[in-house]
Amino acid sequence: MTSKDLETQQRESKGWLTLVFMMFMFPILFFVCVWIPIWMDIASPF
């Protein structure tokens, strides 16, 4: 296996990790942006 093959494989795995990371982060960000303000509104005594 040449260094070029290894480099390509690394780049592909990095792209896959980025994709997985985004798939996990998107619902978390959505949850934070939507539910926390609603929860704060419900939980606040004012």
N, CA, C and O atoms as a Tripos MOL2 file, in Angstrom:
@<TRIPOS>MOLECULE
protein
  184   183    46     0     0
PROTEIN
NO_CHARGES

@<TRIPOS>ATOM
      1 N           0.8470   -1.1980    0.0000 N.3       1 MET1
      2 CA          0.0000    0.0000    0.0000 C.3       1 MET1
      3 C           0.8860    1.2530    0.0000 C.2       1 MET1
      4 O           1.7430    1.4100    0.8700 O.2       1 MET1
      5 N           0.6810    2.1200   -0.9570 N.am      2 THR2
      6 CA          1.4820    3.3390   -1.0400 C.3       2 THR2
      7 C           0.9310    4.4080   -0.1030 C.2       2 THR2
      8 O          -0.1810    4.2910    0.4120 O.2       2 THR2
      9 N           1.7240    5.4430    0.1050 N.am      3 SER3
     10 CA          1.3010    6.5320    0.9870 C.3       3 SER3
     11 C           0.1010    7.2780    0.3970 C.2       3 SER3
     12 O          -0.7150    7.8400    1.1280 O.2       3 SER3
     13 N           0.0080    7.2740   -0.9360 N.am      4 LYS4
     14 CA         -1.1130    7.9520   -1.5850 C.3       4 LYS4
     15 C          -2.4330    7.2230   -1.2970 C.2       4 LYS4
     16 O          -3.4590    7.8540   -1.0440 O.2       4 LYS4
     17 N          -2.3900    5.8980   -1.3390 N.am      5 ASP5
     18 CA         -3.5710    5.1030   -1.0000 C.3       5 ASP5
     19 C          -3.9940    5.3500    0.4470 C.2       5 ASP5
     20 O          -5.1780    5.5050    0.7430 O.2       5 ASP5
     21 N          -3.0190    5.3820    1.3290 N.am      6 LEU6
     22 CA         -3.2800    5.6070    2.7480 C.3       6 LEU6
     23 C          -3.9000    6.9860    2.9690 C.2       6 LEU6
     24 O          -4.8300    7.1450    3.7600 O.2       6 LEU6
     25 N          -3.3700    7.9720    2.2590 N.am      7 GLU7
     26 CA         -3.8770    9.3400    2.3650 C.3       7 GLU7
     27 C          -5.3350    9.4200    1.9140 C.2       7 GLU7
     28 O          -6.1600   10.0670    2.5590 O.2       7 GLU7
     29 N          -5.6420    8.7540    0.7930 N.am      8 THR8
     30 CA         -7.0140    8.7360    0.2790 C.3       8 THR8
     31 C          -7.9500    8.0690    1.2790 C.2       8 THR8
     32 O          -9.0590    8.5480    1.5150 O.2       8 THR8
     33 N          -7.5030    6.9690    1.8610 N.am      9 GLN9
     34 CA         -8.3160    6.2400    2.8340 C.3       9 GLN9
     35 C          -8.5760    7.1060    4.0710 C.2       9 GLN9
     36 O          -9.6880    7.1310    4.5970 O.2       9 GLN9
     37 N          -7.5470    7.8100    4.5240 N.am     10 GLN10
     38 CA         -7.6950    8.7030    5.6720 C.3      10 GLN10
     39 C          -8.7100    9.8020    5.3820 C.2      10 GLN10
     40 O          -9.5490   10.1200    6.2240 O.2      10 GLN10
     41 N          -8.6290   10.3790    4.1840 N.am     11 ARG11
     42 CA         -9.5270   11.4600    3.8090 C.3      11 ARG11
     43 C         -10.9760   10.9670    3.7650 C.2      11 ARG11
     44 O         -11.8920   11.6650    4.1990 O.2      11 ARG11
     45 N         -11.1690    9.7550    3.2340 N.am     12 GLU12
     46 CA        -12.5100    9.1850    3.1550 C.3      12 GLU12
     47 C         -13.0810    8.9070    4.5430 C.2      12 GLU12
     48 O         -14.2540    9.1770    4.8020 O.2      12 GLU12
     49 N         -12.2540    8.3700    5.4300 N.am     13 SER13
     50 CA        -12.7210    8.0760    6.7830 C.3      13 SER13
     51 C         -13.0300    9.3680    7.5360 C.2      13 SER13
     52 O         -13.9510    9.4110    8.3530 O.2      13 SER13
     53 N         -12.2610   10.4140    7.2590 N.am     14 LYS14
     54 CA        -12.5100   11.7120    7.8880 C.3      14 LYS14
     55 C         -13.8420   12.2870    7.4140 C.2      14 LYS14
     56 O         -14.5940   12.8510    8.2090 O.2      14 LYS14
     57 N         -14.1330   12.1480    6.1270 N.am     15 GLY15
     58 CA        -15.4130   12.6070    5.5870 C.3      15 GLY15
     59 C         -16.5810   11.8420    6.1910 C.2      15 GLY15
     60 O         -17.6320   12.4140    6.4800 O.2      15 GLY15
     61 N         -16.3830   10.5440    6.3780 N.am     16 TRP16
     62 CA        -17.4130    9.6930    6.9910 C.3      16 TRP16
     63 C         -17.6440   10.1070    8.4370 C.2      16 TRP16
     64 O         -18.7870   10.1800    8.8860 O.2      16 TRP16
     65 N         -16.5670   10.3770    9.1680 N.am     17 LEU17
     66 CA        -16.6830   10.8380   10.5520 C.3      17 LEU17
     67 C         -17.4110   12.1710   10.6310 C.2      17 LEU17
     68 O         -18.2350   12.3840   11.5200 O.2      17 LEU17
     69 N         -17.1050   13.0710    9.6950 N.am     18 THR18
     70 CA        -17.7830   14.3670    9.6500 C.3      18 THR18
     71 C         -19.2720   14.1820    9.4150 C.2      18 THR18
     72 O         -20.0930   14.8550   10.0390 O.2      18 THR18
     73 N         -19.6220   13.2660    8.5130 N.am     19 LEU19
     74 CA        -21.0210   12.9870    8.2110 C.3      19 LEU19
     75 C         -21.7540   12.4510    9.4350 C.2      19 LEU19
     76 O         -22.8540   12.9000    9.7550 O.2      19 LEU19
     77 N         -21.1370   11.4900   10.1150 N.am     20 VAL20
     78 CA        -21.7350   10.9180   11.3240 C.3      20 VAL20
     79 C         -21.8720   11.9860   12.4080 C.2      20 VAL20
     80 O         -22.9000   12.0740   13.0790 O.2      20 VAL20
     81 N         -20.8270   12.7950   12.5700 N.am     21 PHE21
     82 CA        -20.8340   13.8750   13.5550 C.3      21 PHE21
     83 C         -21.9790   14.8490   13.2970 C.2      21 PHE21
     84 O         -22.6800   15.2510   14.2250 O.2      21 PHE21
     85 N         -22.1670   15.2300   12.0190 N.am     22 MET22
     86 CA        -23.2500   16.1400   11.6580 C.3      22 MET22
     87 C         -24.6100   15.5060   11.9070 C.2      22 MET22
     88 O         -25.5420   16.1780   12.3490 O.2      22 MET22
     89 N         -24.7240   14.2060   11.6210 N.am     23 MET23
     90 CA        -25.9890   13.5070   11.8520 C.3      23 MET23
     91 C         -26.3490   13.4860   13.3310 C.2      23 MET23
     92 O         -27.5270   13.5440   13.6840 O.2      23 MET23
     93 N         -25.3400   13.4020   14.2020 N.am     24 PHE24
     94 CA        -25.6020   13.4490   15.6360 C.3      24 PHE24
     95 C         -25.8360   14.8720   16.1260 C.2      24 PHE24
     96 O         -26.6980   15.1040   16.9740 O.2      24 PHE24
     97 N         -25.0700   15.8280   15.5930 N.am     25 MET25
     98 CA        -25.1510   17.2040   16.0740 C.3      25 MET25
     99 C         -26.4310   17.9110   15.6530 C.2      25 MET25
    100 O         -26.9400   18.7530   16.3920 O.2      25 MET25
    101 N         -26.9590   17.5850   14.4800 N.am     26 PHE26
    102 CA        -28.1370   18.2860   13.9760 C.3      26 PHE26
    103 C         -29.3430   18.1510   14.9030 C.2      26 PHE26
    104 O         -29.9550   19.1640   15.2400 O.2      26 PHE26
    105 N         -29.7130   16.9230   15.3340 N.am     27 PRO27
    106 CA        -30.8310   16.8070   16.2760 C.3      27 PRO27
    107 C         -30.5330   17.4460   17.6270 C.2      27 PRO27
    108 O         -31.4300   17.9950   18.2680 O.2      27 PRO27
    109 N         -29.2760   17.3760   18.0620 N.am     28 ILE28
    110 CA        -28.9070   17.9850   19.3440 C.3      28 ILE28
    111 C         -29.0570   19.5040   19.2670 C.2      28 ILE28
    112 O         -29.6170   20.1190   20.1740 O.2      28 ILE28
    113 N         -28.5560   20.1090   18.1880 N.am     29 LEU29
    114 CA        -28.6930   21.5530   18.0020 C.3      29 LEU29
    115 C         -30.1570   21.9490   17.8880 C.2      29 LEU29
    116 O         -30.5790   22.9580   18.4520 O.2      29 LEU29
    117 N         -30.9360   21.1470   17.1520 N.am     30 PHE30
    118 CA        -32.3670   21.4030   17.0090 C.3      30 PHE30
    119 C         -33.0400   21.3550   18.3790 C.2      30 PHE30
    120 O         -33.8370   22.2300   18.7180 O.2      30 PHE30
    121 N         -32.7130   20.3250   19.1650 N.am     31 PHE31
    122 CA        -33.2490   20.1600   20.5140 C.3      31 PHE31
    123 C         -32.9050   21.3650   21.3900 C.2      31 PHE31
    124 O         -33.7570   21.8920   22.1060 O.2      31 PHE31
    125 N         -31.6390   21.7920   21.3220 N.am     32 VAL32
    126 CA        -31.1800   22.9320   22.1310 C.3      32 VAL32
    127 C         -31.8950   24.2140   21.7170 C.2      32 VAL32
    128 O         -32.3520   24.9810   22.5650 O.2      32 VAL32
    129 N         -31.9890   24.4420   20.3950 N.am     33 CYS33
    130 CA        -32.5820   25.6830   19.8980 C.3      33 CYS33
    131 C         -34.0910   25.7450   20.1130 C.2      33 CYS33
    132 O         -34.6460   26.8320   20.2700 O.2      33 CYS33
    133 N         -34.7630   24.5880   20.1220 N.am     34 VAL34
    134 CA        -36.2210   24.5800   20.2140 C.3      34 VAL34
    135 C         -36.7040   24.3240   21.6360 C.2      34 VAL34
    136 O         -37.5340   25.0720   22.1530 O.2      34 VAL34
    137 N         -36.1910   23.2700   22.2740 N.am     35 TRP35
    138 CA        -36.7530   22.8520   23.5490 C.3      35 TRP35
    139 C         -36.2780   23.6650   24.7350 C.2      35 TRP35
    140 O         -37.0520   23.8920   25.6650 O.2      35 TRP35
    141 N         -35.0210   24.1150   24.7340 N.am     36 ILE36
    142 CA        -34.5250   24.8710   25.8870 C.3      36 ILE36
    143 C         -35.2570   26.2050   26.0610 C.2      36 ILE36
    144 O         -35.6310   26.5270   27.1880 O.2      36 ILE36
    145 N         -35.4830   27.0030   24.9980 N.am     37 PRO37
    146 CA        -36.2810   28.2260   25.1870 C.3      37 PRO37
    147 C         -37.7030   27.9370   25.6700 C.2      37 PRO37
    148 O         -38.2310   28.6760   26.5010 O.2      37 PRO37
    149 N         -38.3270   26.8730   25.1610 N.am     38 ILE38
    150 CA        -39.6720   26.4980   25.6090 C.3      38 ILE38
    151 C         -39.6280   26.0930   27.0790 C.2      38 ILE38
    152 O         -40.4680   26.5170   27.8720 O.2      38 ILE38
    153 N         -38.6390   25.2690   27.4380 N.am     39 TRP39
    154 CA        -38.5040   24.8080   28.8160 C.3      39 TRP39
    155 C         -38.2190   25.9790   29.7570 C.2      39 TRP39
    156 O         -38.7670   26.0420   30.8570 O.2      39 TRP39
    157 N         -37.3630   26.9070   29.3230 N.am     40 MET40
    158 CA        -37.0650   28.0940   30.1240 C.3      40 MET40
    159 C         -38.3230   28.9220   30.3330 C.2      40 MET40
    160 O         -38.5510   29.4550   31.4190 O.2      40 MET40
    161 N         -39.1370   29.0270   29.2930 N.am     41 ASP41
    162 CA        -40.3840   29.7820   29.3670 C.3      41 ASP41
    163 C         -41.3490   29.1350   30.3560 C.2      41 ASP41
    164 O         -42.0230   29.8310   31.1160 O.2      41 ASP41
    165 N         -41.4160   27.8030   30.3460 N.am     42 ILE42
    166 CA        -42.2950   27.0780   31.2640 C.3      42 ILE42
    167 C         -41.7300   27.1180   32.6830 C.2      42 ILE42
    168 O         -42.4720   27.3010   33.6480 O.2      42 ILE42
    169 N         -40.4200   26.9470   32.8000 N.am     43 ALA43
    170 CA        -39.7810   26.8190   34.1060 C.3      43 ALA43
    171 C         -39.6030   28.1610   34.8240 C.2      43 ALA43
    172 O         -39.5170   28.2020   36.0510 O.2      43 ALA43
    173 N         -39.5490   29.2480   34.0650 N.am     44 SER44
    174 CA        -39.3160   30.5490   34.7030 C.3      44 SER44
    175 C         -40.5290   30.9800   35.5330 C.2      44 SER44
    176 O         -41.6670   30.8400   35.0840 O.2      44 SER44
    177 N         -40.2940   31.4970   36.7290 N.am     45 PRO45
    178 CA        -41.4080   31.8860   37.6080 C.3      45 PRO45
    179 C         -42.1140   33.1680   37.1800 C.2      45 PRO45
    180 O         -43.1940   33.4740   37.6850 O.2      45 PRO45
    181 N         -41.5150   33.9240   36.2520 N.am     46 PHE46
    182 CA        -42.1140   35.2000   35.8590 C.3      46 PHE46
    183 C         -43.1860   34.9990   34.7920 C.2      46 PHE46
    184 O         -43.7970   35.9680   34.3420 O.2      46 PHE46
@<TRIPOS>BOND
     1     1     2 1
     2     2     3 1
     3     3     4 2
     4     3     5 am
     5     5     6 1
     6     6     7 1
     7     7     8 2
     8     7     9 am
     9     9    10 1
    10    10    11 1
    11    11    12 2
    12    11    13 am
    13    13    14 1
    14    14    15 1
    15    15    16 2
    16    15    17 am
    17    17    18 1
    18    18    19 1
    19    19    20 2
    20    19    21 am
    21    21    22 1
    22    22    23 1
    23    23    24 2
    24    23    25 am
    25    25    26 1
    26    26    27 1
    27    27    28 2
    28    27    29 am
    29    29    30 1
    30    30    31 1
    31    31    32 2
    32    31    33 am
    33    33    34 1
    34    34    35 1
    35    35    36 2
    36    35    37 am
    37    37    38 1
    38    38    39 1
    39    39    40 2
    40    39    41 am
    41    41    42 1
    42    42    43 1
    43    43    44 2
    44    43    45 am
    45    45    46 1
    46    46    47 1
    47    47    48 2
    48    47    49 am
    49    49    50 1
    50    50    51 1
    51    51    52 2
    52    51    53 am
    53    53    54 1
    54    54    55 1
    55    55    56 2
    56    55    57 am
    57    57    58 1
    58    58    59 1
    59    59    60 2
    60    59    61 am
    61    61    62 1
    62    62    63 1
    63    63    64 2
    64    63    65 am
    65    65    66 1
    66    66    67 1
    67    67    68 2
    68    67    69 am
    69    69    70 1
    70    70    71 1
    71    71    72 2
    72    71    73 am
    73    73    74 1
    74    74    75 1
    75    75    76 2
    76    75    77 am
    77    77    78 1
    78    78    79 1
    79    79    80 2
    80    79    81 am
    81    81    82 1
    82    82    83 1
    83    83    84 2
    84    83    85 am
    85    85    86 1
    86    86    87 1
    87    87    88 2
    88    87    89 am
    89    89    90 1
    90    90    91 1
    91    91    92 2
    92    91    93 am
    93    93    94 1
    94    94    95 1
    95    95    96 2
    96    95    97 am
    97    97    98 1
    98    98    99 1
    99    99   100 2
   100    99   101 am
   101   101   102 1
   102   102   103 1
   103   103   104 2
   104   103   105 am
   105   105   106 1
   106   106   107 1
   107   107   108 2
   108   107   109 am
   109   109   110 1
   110   110   111 1
   111   111   112 2
   112   111   113 am
   113   113   114 1
   114   114   115 1
   115   115   116 2
   116   115   117 am
   117   117   118 1
   118   118   119 1
   119   119   120 2
   120   119   121 am
   121   121   122 1
   122   122   123 1
   123   123   124 2
   124   123   125 am
   125   125   126 1
   126   126   127 1
   127   127   128 2
   128   127   129 am
   129   129   130 1
   130   130   131 1
   131   131   132 2
   132   131   133 am
   133   133   134 1
   134   134   135 1
   135   135   136 2
   136   135   137 am
   137   137   138 1
   138   138   139 1
   139   139   140 2
   140   139   141 am
   141   141   142 1
   142   142   143 1
   143   143   144 2
   144   143   145 am
   145   145   146 1
   146   146   147 1
   147   147   148 2
   148   147   149 am
   149   149   150 1
   150   150   151 1
   151   151   152 2
   152   151   153 am
   153   153   154 1
   154   154   155 1
   155   155   156 2
   156   155   157 am
   157   157   158 1
   158   158   159 1
   159   159   160 2
   160   159   161 am
   161   161   162 1
   162   162   163 1
   163   163   164 2
   164   163   165 am
   165   165   166 1
   166   166   167 1
   167   167   168 2
   168   167   169 am
   169   169   170 1
   170   170   171 1
   171   171   172 2
   172   171   173 am
   173   173   174 1
   174   174   175 1
   175   175   176 2
   176   175   177 am
   177   177   178 1
   178   178   179 1
   179   179   180 2
   180   179   181 am
   181   181   182 1
   182   182   183 1
   183   183   184 2
@<TRIPOS>SUBSTRUCTURE
     1 MET1         2 RESIDUE 1 A MET
     2 THR2         6 RESIDUE 1 A THR
     3 SER3        10 RESIDUE 1 A SER
     4 LYS4        14 RESIDUE 1 A LYS
     5 ASP5        18 RESIDUE 1 A ASP
     6 LEU6        22 RESIDUE 1 A LEU
     7 GLU7        26 RESIDUE 1 A GLU
     8 THR8        30 RESIDUE 1 A THR
     9 GLN9        34 RESIDUE 1 A GLN
    10 GLN10       38 RESIDUE 1 A GLN
    11 ARG11       42 RESIDUE 1 A ARG
    12 GLU12       46 RESIDUE 1 A GLU
    13 SER13       50 RESIDUE 1 A SER
    14 LYS14       54 RESIDUE 1 A LYS
    15 GLY15       58 RESIDUE 1 A GLY
    16 TRP16       62 RESIDUE 1 A TRP
    17 LEU17       66 RESIDUE 1 A LEU
    18 THR18       70 RESIDUE 1 A THR
    19 LEU19       74 RESIDUE 1 A LEU
    20 VAL20       78 RESIDUE 1 A VAL
    21 PHE21       82 RESIDUE 1 A PHE
    22 MET22       86 RESIDUE 1 A MET
    23 MET23       90 RESIDUE 1 A MET
    24 PHE24       94 RESIDUE 1 A PHE
    25 MET25       98 RESIDUE 1 A MET
    26 PHE26      102 RESIDUE 1 A PHE
    27 PRO27      106 RESIDUE 1 A PRO
    28 ILE28      110 RESIDUE 1 A ILE
    29 LEU29      114 RESIDUE 1 A LEU
    30 PHE30      118 RESIDUE 1 A PHE
    31 PHE31      122 RESIDUE 1 A PHE
    32 VAL32      126 RESIDUE 1 A VAL
    33 CYS33      130 RESIDUE 1 A CYS
    34 VAL34      134 RESIDUE 1 A VAL
    35 TRP35      138 RESIDUE 1 A TRP
    36 ILE36      142 RESIDUE 1 A ILE
    37 PRO37      146 RESIDUE 1 A PRO
    38 ILE38      150 RESIDUE 1 A ILE
    39 TRP39      154 RESIDUE 1 A TRP
    40 MET40      158 RESIDUE 1 A MET
    41 ASP41      162 RESIDUE 1 A ASP
    42 ILE42      166 RESIDUE 1 A ILE
    43 ALA43      170 RESIDUE 1 A ALA
    44 SER44      174 RESIDUE 1 A SER
    45 PRO45      178 RESIDUE 1 A PRO
    46 PHE46      182 RESIDUE 1 A PHE
